[in-house]
Amino acid sequence: MAMPRPTVAQLVYGSCTVIFSTLAMLLVSGTSSGIGVTVVALAALALGLVVAMTVPASGSRRPVAVAQPAPPAPPEPVRATLPAPAREPVRERAAS
């Protein structure tokens, strides 16, 4: 059985985890000995491997059941009440 290749997301997350966790652990521990730096680097590599393996692969997505929305209610008729138009008095033409 062939081992699946890591995705780009797995490589990016794992690499960023290794770099940032190494820097953070070195700054927090303040170690300067070779053994201390080696222990920090190995711990960062292990953490990066764990993070890379837990990132979900794109091919292993499970379908998620989506709830169907309720059908929309039928629109209610709009009843507009308009005032009666104002009546103007009829003007007769003046005889000239």
TORVOZA-453087 format. One line per 4 residues: number of its first residue (from 1); for each residue z, y, x of N, C-alpha, C. Coordinates in Angstrom, 2 decimals, always signed. Each point is the difference from the previous one (the first is absolute). Example, Ala and Ser with C-alpha at 12.3 -4.5 7.8 and 13.67 -1.06 7.14 Angstrom:
<sefis>
1> +7.80 -5.69 +13.19 +0.00 +1.19 -0.89 +0.00 +1.20 +0.90; -0.72 +1.05 -0.35 +0.06 +1.19 +0.82 +0.73 +1.09 -0.77
</sefis>
This chain:
<sefis>
1> +0.00 -1.17 +0.85 +0.00 +1.17 -0.85 +0.00 +1.23 +0.89; -0.97 +0.87 -0.20 -0.14 +1.20 +0.82 +1.00 +1.06 -0.46; +0.50 +0.73 +0.95 +0.94 +1.07 -0.30 -0.79 +1.22 -0.48; +0.44 +0.64 -1.10 -0.75 +1.15 -0.51 +0.11 +1.19 +0.95
5> -1.07 +0.77 +0.04 +0.00 +1.17 +0.87 +0.80 +1.12 -0.65; +0.72 +0.80 +0.81 +0.77 +1.10 -0.58 -0.93 +1.11 -0.49; +0.43 +0.66 -1.06 -0.79 +1.11 -0.53 +0.28 +1.26 +0.80; -0.79 +1.02 -0.25 +0.19 +1.27 +0.70 +1.36 +0.60 -0.33
9> +0.40 -0.11 -1.26 +1.30 +0.54 -0.40 +1.13 -0.70 +0.72; -0.10 -1.32 +0.16 +1.04 -0.73 +0.70 +0.07 +0.43 +1.47; -1.14 +0.18 +0.63 +0.00 +0.44 +1.40 +0.58 +1.40 +0.16; -0.35 +0.89 -0.90 +0.48 +1.38 +0.08 +1.50 +0.07 -0.24
13> +0.47 -0.66 -1.07 +1.44 +0.03 -0.29 +0.81 -0.65 +1.11; -0.47 -1.12 +0.50 +0.72 -0.68 +1.08 +0.05 +0.83 +1.27; -1.14 +0.60 +0.36 -0.04 +0.81 +1.22 +0.87 +1.25 -0.11; -0.07 +0.66 -1.13 +0.84 +1.19 -0.19 +1.48 -0.36 +0.02
17> +0.33 -1.13 -0.58 +1.39 -0.44 +0.00 +0.48 -0.26 +1.42; -0.82 -0.66 +0.81 +0.39 -0.30 +1.37 +0.20 +1.30 +0.79; -0.92 +0.93 -0.12 +0.08 +1.24 +0.78 +1.21 +0.83 -0.42; +0.13 +0.25 -1.30 +1.08 +0.88 -0.45 +1.37 -0.65 +0.13
21> +0.10 -1.30 -0.24 +1.31 -0.64 +0.15 +0.40 -0.09 +1.47; -0.97 -0.18 +0.90 +0.33 +0.00 +1.44 +0.53 +1.36 +0.42; -0.70 +1.06 -0.39 +0.47 +1.34 +0.35 +1.38 +0.29 -0.60; +0.18 -0.35 -1.25 +1.28 +0.26 -0.66 +1.13 -0.77 +0.66
25> -0.21 -1.28 +0.28 +1.07 -0.80 +0.62 +0.30 +0.45 +1.41; -1.03 +0.42 +0.75 +0.26 +0.49 +1.34 +0.77 +1.32 -0.03; -0.33 +0.87 -0.94 +0.72 +1.26 -0.10 +1.44 -0.20 -0.47; +0.21 -0.89 -0.95 +1.34 -0.23 -0.52 +0.87 -0.73 +1.02
29> -0.55 -1.01 +0.64 +0.82 -0.79 +0.93 +0.22 +0.72 +1.32; -0.96 +0.81 +0.41 +0.14 +0.72 +1.27 -0.02 -0.91 +1.21; -0.57 -1.17 -0.13 -0.03 -0.95 +1.11 -1.05 +0.41 +1.03; +0.30 -0.29 +1.25 -0.96 +0.29 +1.06 -0.19 -1.20 +0.91
33> +0.72 -1.08 -0.26 -0.15 -1.19 +0.83 -1.22 -0.80 -0.47; -0.51 -0.80 +0.89 -1.17 -0.82 -0.31 +0.28 -1.02 -1.08; +1.18 -0.58 +0.03 +0.36 -1.01 -1.01 +0.12 +0.65 -1.37; +0.60 +1.18 -0.07 +0.16 +0.70 -1.28 -1.34 +0.37 -0.61
37> -0.91 +0.51 +0.85 -1.32 +0.37 -0.49 -0.75 -1.24 -0.47; +0.16 -1.11 +0.71 -0.67 -1.25 -0.40 +0.53 -0.49 -1.34; +1.31 +0.06 -0.20 +0.59 -0.44 -1.27 -0.49 +0.89 -1.15; -0.05 +1.32 +0.23 -0.48 +0.92 -1.02 -1.46 -0.28 -0.31
41> -0.82 -0.22 +1.00 -1.42 -0.27 -0.22 -0.21 -1.30 -0.76; +0.75 -1.04 +0.33 -0.14 -1.28 -0.71 +0.46 +0.14 -1.45; +1.07 +0.74 -0.23 +0.47 +0.22 -1.38 -1.05 +0.78 -0.80; -0.63 +1.00 +0.64 -1.02 +0.78 -0.69 -1.22 -0.86 -0.31
45> -0.38 -0.87 +0.93 -1.13 -0.90 -0.26 +0.29 -0.95 -1.15; +1.22 -0.53 -0.04 +0.38 -0.89 -1.09 -0.02 +0.74 -1.34; +0.53 +1.22 +0.00 +0.00 +0.80 -1.23 -1.43 +0.32 -0.44; -0.87 +0.35 +0.94 -1.40 +0.27 -0.33 -0.70 -1.22 -0.56
49> +0.32 -1.17 +0.53 -0.59 -1.24 -0.51 +0.46 -0.27 -1.43; +1.28 +0.22 -0.26 +0.52 -0.21 -1.35 -0.67 +0.96 -0.99; -0.12 +1.27 +0.39 -0.62 +0.98 -0.88 -1.46 -0.35 -0.25; -0.72 -0.39 +1.05 -1.42 -0.33 -0.15 -0.20 -1.23 -0.90
53> +0.91 -0.94 +0.06 -0.16 -1.21 -0.81 +0.41 +0.22 -1.45; +0.83 +1.01 -0.27 +0.42 +0.24 -1.37 -0.93 +0.94 -0.75; -0.91 +0.67 +0.69 -0.99 +0.84 -0.68 -0.92 -0.94 -0.76; -0.16 +0.22 -1.31 -0.84 -0.93 -0.77 -1.45 +0.07 +0.46
57> -0.59 -1.15 +0.13 -1.41 -0.08 +0.37 -0.85 +0.35 -1.21; -1.18 +0.56 +0.23 -0.84 +0.44 -1.11 -0.52 -1.17 -0.83; -0.15 -1.18 +0.57 -0.54 -1.13 -0.73 +1.04 -0.76 -0.80; +1.28 +0.26 +0.22 +1.03 -0.77 -0.67 +0.62 +0.75 -1.17
61> -0.74 +0.90 -0.60 +0.52 +0.73 -1.15 +0.04 -0.90 -1.21; +1.09 +0.09 -0.73 +0.10 -0.75 -1.24 -0.34 +0.93 -1.14; -0.70 -0.50 -0.99 -0.32 +0.88 -1.14 +1.28 +0.38 -0.75; +0.06 +1.23 -0.38 +1.15 +0.50 -0.72 -0.39 +0.18 -1.46
65> +0.85 -0.48 -0.88 -0.28 +0.15 -1.43 +0.19 +1.46 -0.38; -1.00 +0.54 -0.65 +0.05 +1.39 -0.41 +0.23 +0.04 -1.50; +0.99 +0.74 -0.42 +0.29 +0.11 -1.43 -1.11 +0.81 -0.67; -0.47 -0.50 -1.11 -1.05 +0.69 -0.72 +0.60 +1.15 -0.80
69> -0.56 +1.17 +0.10 +0.56 +1.12 -0.77 -0.26 -0.20 -1.50; +0.90 +0.53 -0.79 -0.15 -0.10 -1.45 -1.22 +0.79 -0.43; -0.70 -0.47 -1.02 -1.18 +0.76 -0.46 +0.44 +1.36 -0.52; -0.81 +1.01 +0.23 +0.40 +1.34 -0.45 +0.01 +0.09 -1.52
73> +0.94 +0.79 -0.49 +0.11 +0.18 -1.45 -1.21 +0.79 -0.49; -0.47 -0.30 -1.21 -1.15 +0.75 -0.50 +0.38 +1.47 -0.17; -0.91 +0.89 +0.31 +0.34 +1.42 -0.09 +0.21 +0.42 -1.44; +0.98 +0.86 -0.18 +0.27 +0.50 -1.34 -0.95 +1.14 -0.30
77> -0.42 +0.13 -1.27 -0.91 +1.10 -0.33 +0.71 +1.34 +0.16; -0.75 +0.96 +0.44 +0.55 +1.33 +0.20 -0.25 +0.80 -1.27; +1.05 +0.59 -0.52 -0.13 +0.82 -1.21 +0.27 +1.43 +0.39; -1.03 +0.77 +0.00 +0.14 +1.40 +0.34 -0.07 +0.83 -1.27
81> +0.89 +0.93 -0.13 -0.03 +0.90 -1.15 -0.43 +1.36 +0.51; -1.10 +0.46 -0.52 -0.52 +1.29 +0.40 +0.15 +0.97 -1.17; +0.35 +1.23 +0.29 +0.10 +0.97 -1.10 -1.39 +0.29 -0.55; -0.01 +0.36 -1.26 -1.28 +0.34 -0.64 -0.55 +1.25 +0.68
85> -1.31 +0.07 +0.17 -0.55 +1.17 +0.67 +0.23 +1.26 -0.84; +0.27 +1.08 +0.67 +0.24 +1.27 -0.69 -1.31 +0.47 -0.63; +0.08 +0.48 -1.22 -1.20 +0.45 -0.70 -0.10 +1.51 +0.12; -1.15 +0.41 +0.40 -0.23 +1.44 +0.11 -0.65 +0.50 -1.29
89> +0.31 +1.21 -0.36 -0.64 +0.52 -1.21 -1.50 +0.19 +0.24; -0.74 -0.24 -1.01 -1.45 +0.12 +0.10 -0.35 +1.48 -0.02; -0.76 +0.42 +0.94 -0.42 +1.40 +0.05 -1.40 +0.11 -0.54; -0.15 +0.90 -0.90 -1.32 +0.21 -0.55 -0.71 +1.05 +0.79
93> -1.26 -0.13 +0.01 -0.81 +0.97 +0.72 -0.11 +1.30 -0.81; +0.18 +1.06 +0.71 -0.09 +1.29 -0.71 -1.46 +0.33 -0.25; -0.27 +0.55 -1.19 -1.37 +0.37 -0.34 -0.34 +1.30 +0.72; -1.11 +0.01 +0.58 -0.37 +1.24 +0.68 -1.28 +0.56 -0.50
</sefis>
